[in-house]
Amino acid sequence: MPENDNFVLNSNCKISNADRFTFVRFNLRFKEFWVNWDDLRTNGINMSGNIELKDDGRIHGGCELGVDRFRLKGFFMIIATFRVKNSLLSLGVFVI
């Protein structure tokens, strides 16, 4: 994330206090999302796997995450807060 994470939103209309609150909450939530993603990335997240059909008909598979699966689940919960269409954090649209 850039060092200066402030931005200016120019608008020709008035922004209500409720909308201002939504923007602030979105910004805080995005910062948390970004810190979590950066932590996962620097700790070696690696979402790879394989599925193999054995000669005897058995299926063998596995996956490697590179990080603890519960840590990754926590990250997905953060993403979920952005995906809820009418939540206070989504700004009324699907973000991801």
N, C-alpha and C positions, 0 to 999 in steps of 0.2 A: 504494500500500500504506500502511496506517495507520502513523503514527510508532511506536506501540507495537505491535510485531508479536509480542509474547509472548502466550501463552494458557495457561489452566489447564485441564487435563484431569482431571475428577473421575471416579474409578472405585472400585467396591467390590471389585475383584479386584486381585491383585498383577500388576504388569507386569514381565515378564522383562527382563533386560539386552538380549537380542536384540530384543525389541519396542521398548525404549527407543531402541536404535540405529536401528531402522527409522523411528521418529518423528523423530528428529534428522535423519537423511538426507533424509526426505521434506520436512521444513521447509527445509533448506538448498537442496534442488532446487527447491522452490516459489519461494523467494526469487530464485534464478537465473532461473527462468521469468518471474517478474513483472518483473524488471529488464529482461530481453530484450524482453518485450512492450511495456513502457513506452518503451523506446528505439525500437522500431519505430514505435509510435504517434506519438511526438513527431517522428520523422524523416519522417513523411508516408506511412506505408503506405496503399496504395490498391489494393485488389484488384478491378479492374474490367476489363472486356473486351467485345469484340463479335465477332460472326460475321455476315458479309454474303454473300448469294448474288448474284453478278453476273449481268447479263443473258445473258452468254455461257455460263453454267453453272458458272463458276469460283467457288470459295468463298474468300473473303478474310476474315481475322480477325486479331486482335491483342489484346494485353492490356497493362495498365499496372500495375506493382506499387508504384511510388513509392519503392521501396528496391531495393538490389541483390538479385538473385535468390538468390545464395549466402548472403546474410545471412538471407533468409527460410527457406531450406532448413535452416540451422542452428537456427532457431527451431522448425521442425517436428521436428527430431531431439530437442529437449528435450521436446516434447509426447509423442513416441513413448516416452520412458522412463516416462511416467506411464501409458501405455495398455497396457503389457505386464502382463497380469493378475497373475502371481505374482512380479513383480520385487520387489526390496527397497524400491523407491521407490513402489510402487502401493498399499501397505497391503492388498493382496489383492483390490482391487476396481478397476473401471474408474473413473477419476477424471473424465475428460473425455468 
